[in-house]
């Protein structure tokens, strides 16, 4: 498994085991290569086999500069506010 420029590549090369005869081979013995494009700021943290499945741990980390920020709105103090209309509708 390799990650380069937001592309996750899974690749395996099967070796031919000469001299062995199999009655049934459940998984094919050919080579394979799969590529997946990762979204921005997604990192592959690791991979493991669990119950015959390949599990790849991905984590999205947004840089501090791109996270939403909160700002206080500055304005006049409530004592300086005058009411324009006082009649109820």
N, C-alpha and C positions, 0 to 999 in steps of 0.2 A: 504494500500500500504506500503510495506517495502522494504528496500534495504540492503542487507547483502552480502559482498564479491563479488561485481559486479553482483549480481543477483537481479533483480527487480521482486517482487512478488505482484500480484494483487489477492486479495482473498475477497470473500463475502459469508456470510451465511444468507440465507433467513429464516425468522421465519414463522412458520405456524400460520396463523390467523384463529383460530377456530371460527366457528359460522358465518363466512361470506361466502356468496355464490356469485360467479362471473359469469356473462354471458360470458365474454371473458377476458382472461388474455393474454395480448400481449407479455409479457416477462415471460419466464419459471421461476418457483419458486424453482429451485434446486440450490444447492451450487456450486460455481466454484472457481477454483484456476488456475492462469496462471503465468508462470515464463519466464522471458526474461533475457538473459545474456547481460550485458552492456560491451562495449569496455573499454579498459584501460583509466583511467583519465576522465571518464564520470560520472557526478553527477546528481541525480534527484533533481531539485530545488523546485518542487511543482506539484500539480495536481488540476484540476477543471473540473466541468461539464459545457459544453456550447452547447446549442441546442441538448441535449440528447446524446452528445458524451463526453467521458472522454479524456481530453487533459492533457498530462504529459509533463512538462517542463524539458528538459534535457540540460545540458551544458557540453562541453568538455573543460577542463582546463589542459593545458600542463605545467608541472613544469618548472621553469626557467632553471634548469640544462639540460632539454631535448630540449629546443628551439634552433634553429640554431643560430650560432654566426658568426660575421664578423671579420676578422683579416686583418690588413694592411700588405702588402708584403714589407718586408724590402729588400733593395738592394743597388746597387751603385748609386751614383748621376749621372745624365745625362752628366755632363761635363767629367767624367772619362770613358765614353763609347767610344770605338773605333770601327770604321766600318771596317769589314773584306773585303767586296767586294764592289766596287763602280760602276761597270758596270751594265747597265740596261739590262735586258734579252730581 
